[in-house]
Amino acid sequence: MKKIIMILAALAVVAGVATAAPKEKVEKKIVTVVFTTDLDCHHCAQKVLNTIPYEKGVKEVTPDVPTKTVTVSFDAAKNSVEALTKAFTSIKVKVFKAEEKK
């Protein structure tokens, strides 16, 4: 009797694993946005580099002090331009314009 119960339990586990639907891979959409900001010194650029890369989904951050821009590449499924704008505001960096780079 114990053998029959063990065999049925093993079959139930195998059947459960076999019929489990595989998870679909979500395709990552990496978006690159150029933010026009009020960066005016390397200290401000360092504040950006110490904060923005740690936002969810951010892959790359490149501040450019002479042109007062910050280029950010991020996963669109994990973050948005609005959320990144709030992150800039939290470190007291004003964002005047954000445009997607193609």
VOPAGU-2260 file (C-alpha; in pm, 1 decimal, decimal comma):
REM VOPAGU-2260
SITE   aa  ch    i         X         Y         Z
SITE  MET   A    0       0,0       0,0       0,0
SITE  LYS   A    1     284,5     240,6      85,5
SITE  LYS   A    2     449,2     166,9    -248,3
SITE  ILE   A    3     132,1     252,5    -438,3
SITE  ILE   A    4      94,3     583,6    -251,6
SITE  MET   A    5     459,7     670,9    -317,6
SITE  ILE   A    6     424,6     586,6    -687,6
SITE  LEU   A    7     107,9     798,1    -717,2
SITE  ALA   A    8     275,1    1089,2    -537,3
SITE  ALA   A    9     577,7    1066,5    -768,6
SITE  LEU   A   10     351,0    1059,1   -1074,2
SITE  ALA   A   11     161,8    1364,0    -946,5
SITE  VAL   A   12     485,9    1557,6    -904,5
SITE  VAL   A   13     611,5    1457,3   -1251,3
SITE  ALA   A   14     275,5    1544,5   -1410,1
SITE  GLY   A   15     274,0    1883,3   -1233,9
SITE  VAL   A   16     622,0    1967,9   -1356,7
SITE  ALA   A   17     549,0    1847,9   -1710,2
SITE  THR   A   18     229,3    2052,0   -1745,4
SITE  ALA   A   19     364,9    2369,6   -1589,9
SITE  ALA   A   20     359,0    2642,1   -1853,1
SITE  PRO   A   21     701,1    2783,3   -1931,0
SITE  LYS   A   22     732,7    3152,9   -1847,4
SITE  GLU   A   23     758,1    3375,1   -2148,5
SITE  LYS   A   24    1068,8    3586,9   -2167,1
SITE  VAL   A   25     987,4    3953,5   -2160,6
SITE  GLU   A   26    1186,5    4130,2   -2425,8
SITE  LYS   A   27    1391,4    4413,7   -2281,7
SITE  LYS   A   28    1338,3    4743,8   -2454,2
SITE  ILE   A   29    1637,2    4964,3   -2385,6
SITE  VAL   A   30    1553,6    5332,2   -2431,7
SITE  THR   A   31    1812,7    5609,4   -2452,4
SITE  VAL   A   32    1698,7    5956,3   -2346,4
SITE  VAL   A   33    1894,4    6283,0   -2351,5
SITE  PHE   A   34    1798,6    6511,4   -2062,5
SITE  THR   A   35    1875,7    6883,0   -2094,8
SITE  THR   A   36    1962,4    6994,3   -1741,7
SITE  ASP   A   37    2119,5    7275,4   -1543,8
SITE  LEU   A   38    2455,5    7100,2   -1489,5
SITE  ASP   A   39    2721,1    7365,3   -1451,5
SITE  CYS   A   40    3013,3    7192,7   -1279,5
SITE  HIS   A   41    3176,2    6855,9   -1232,6
SITE  HIS   A   42    3038,9    6837,6    -878,5
SITE  CYS   A   43    2684,5    6835,7   -1020,8
SITE  ALA   A   44    2786,6    6568,2   -1271,8
SITE  GLN   A   45    2925,2    6360,0    -986,9
SITE  LYS   A   46    2593,2    6391,6    -798,9
SITE  VAL   A   47    2421,7    6254,2   -1108,0
SITE  LEU   A   48    2671,2    5966,7   -1134,1
SITE  ASN   A   49    2625,8    5884,2    -764,8
SITE  THR   A   50    2245,2    5864,6    -789,2
SITE  ILE   A   51    2093,0    5797,5   -1130,6
SITE  PRO   A   52    2277,1    5469,6   -1212,1
SITE  TYR   A   53    2114,5    5314,0    -905,6
SITE  GLU   A   54    1760,4    5382,1   -1024,8
SITE  LYS   A   55    1568,4    5073,2   -1135,4
SITE  GLY   A   56    1650,1    4952,6   -1486,4
SITE  VAL   A   57    1919,5    5211,7   -1560,4
SITE  LYS   A   58    2196,5    5065,1   -1774,7
SITE  GLU   A   59    2419,7    5364,2   -1853,3
SITE  VAL   A   60    2449,4    5731,2   -1752,2
SITE  THR   A   61    2670,7    5985,0   -1929,6
SITE  PRO   A   62    2671,9    6345,2   -1804,7
SITE  ASP   A   63    2817,3    6613,0   -2031,2
SITE  VAL   A   64    2887,8    6938,4   -1844,5
SITE  PRO   A   65    2977,4    7163,7   -2142,9
SITE  THR   A   66    2649,1    7086,1   -2323,7
SITE  LYS   A   67    2452,1    7056,3   -1996,7
SITE  THR   A   68    2302,6    6721,5   -2096,5
SITE  VAL   A   69    2278,9    6379,6   -1937,4
SITE  THR   A   70    2228,4    6072,3   -2156,0
SITE  VAL   A   71    2054,1    5783,0   -1979,8
SITE  SER   A   72    1991,7    5432,8   -2118,2
SITE  PHE   A   73    1733,4    5231,0   -1927,7
SITE  ASP   A   74    1497,2    4934,5   -1951,9
SITE  ALA   A   75    1154,0    5075,5   -2039,3
SITE  ALA   A   76     980,5    4789,9   -1857,5
SITE  LYS   A   77    1141,1    4891,8   -1527,1
SITE  ASN   A   78    1156,9    5272,2   -1542,4
SITE  SER   A   79    1022,0    5576,1   -1724,9
SITE  VAL   A   80    1123,7    5927,5   -1823,1
SITE  GLU   A   81     890,4    6070,2   -1557,5
SITE  ALA   A   82    1045,5    5859,1   -1280,9
SITE  LEU   A   83    1396,0    5956,5   -1390,2
SITE  THR   A   84    1294,8    6322,5   -1396,6
SITE  LYS   A   85    1180,3    6284,3   -1034,6
SITE  ALA   A   86    1516,0    6125,8    -950,6
SITE  PHE   A   87    1696,6    6426,5   -1098,3
SITE  THR   A   88    1470,7    6659,9    -899,6
SITE  SER   A   89    1548,5    6470,3    -578,6
SITE  ILE   A   90    1918,4    6559,9    -616,1
SITE  LYS   A   91    1828,8    6920,0    -707,3
SITE  VAL   A   92    1916,3    6895,8   -1076,5
SITE  LYS   A   93    1656,0    7065,3   -1296,4
SITE  VAL   A   94    1545,4    6890,2   -1615,0
SITE  PHE   A   95    1428,6    7128,2   -1886,7
SITE  LYS   A   96    1372,8    6883,4   -2170,7
SITE  ALA   A   97    1392,9    6509,0   -2229,1
SITE  GLU   A   98    1406,5    6366,0   -2578,0
SITE  GLU   A   99    1448,3    6008,2   -2689,5
SITE  LYS   A  100    1764,7    5935,7   -2882,1
SITE  LYS   A  101    1721,0    5715,5   -3184,3
